[in-house]
Amino acid sequence: MKITLAVDGSAHSKHAIQTLAHLAPPEELVLVHAMNLPDFNYAMITPELRAEVQADMEAALRKEGEGILAQAMEAIPKDFSHVQQVHQIGHPVDVILETARSAESQLILLGARGLGPLKELVLGSTSHRVLMHAPCSTMIVQAPVPRLRKILLPVEGEDDTKVALQFLALQPFREAVDIDVFAVWPQPQLAWPVTLGQSKLLEMHAIEEAQDRMKTVTDRLTRMNYSCQAKVGMGDPAFAILEQAKASQADIILMGTHGRGGLSRFLIGSVSHSVLHQSNYPVIIVR
């Protein structure tokens, strides 16, 4: 597996670096730091002064970035033998995404401040924008990850299940992990009245269908040498996933992104984004 790790010297970035201790040594790790130069294109500043200020600012930011990359190099596991560094001028989102594409990474790893959906809607954030446009799976770390032994894997349809299994087939984790495969029956409001017996029958059929679907997933995970079990929840999908994460004592949530894309997803949200906004757990969104 190839990993792109974004570093900026913040506490959340350091949490992401520490998470490497739980990942299998990759084929290649790319440490990327972006130097975002401010715009000095003001009418009151002469071209000569602008060039001088930009040169001084770039020199200062480059020196700071070299220090950040050096600290990151010291913190990565010793058995990560193939490490490259990218130190580039540009907006962090653009630099991270272009680095991941060029390196053909299977995972982007970065820390996040944990902004809520309203603040992200108004202000945006690097982690959110990277997640929306990432060419590969993305792991968002908001807090230290002391261990990684239990994974909650919510599944909904064939597409998100397929990409989750493809990611897990890479054997990305250092130690053996236990996986709870989780499906949610959302209990939709029906347009016609039903009796209690009909409602129970509908619920029973939905649970049986979910269990059948999850058996296919658990069988494939077992063949990959994962220890796993299937669980079914009911209610609002995002809420049910977070509650199951607590019940399972999960260390991380791994899920596909489905639903809307582009601006509509940004404005309205999907299950994966709702979980990410509300969760204190590290989240891997697989693609």
Secondary structure as UniProt FT lines:
FT   STRAND          2..6
FT   HELIX           11..19
FT   HELIX           20..22
FT   STRAND          28..35
FT   TURN            43..44
FT   HELIX           47..75
FT   TURN            78..79
FT   STRAND          83..89
FT   HELIX           92..103
FT   STRAND          107..111
FT   HELIX           117..123
FT   HELIX           126..133
FT   STRAND          137..141
FT   STRAND          150..154
FT   HELIX           158..168
FT   TURN            169..170
FT   STRAND          178..185
FT   HELIX           196..223
FT   TURN            224..225
FT   STRAND          227..234
FT   HELIX           237..248
FT   STRAND          252..256
FT   HELIX           262..268
FT   HELIX           271..278
FT   STRAND          283..286
//
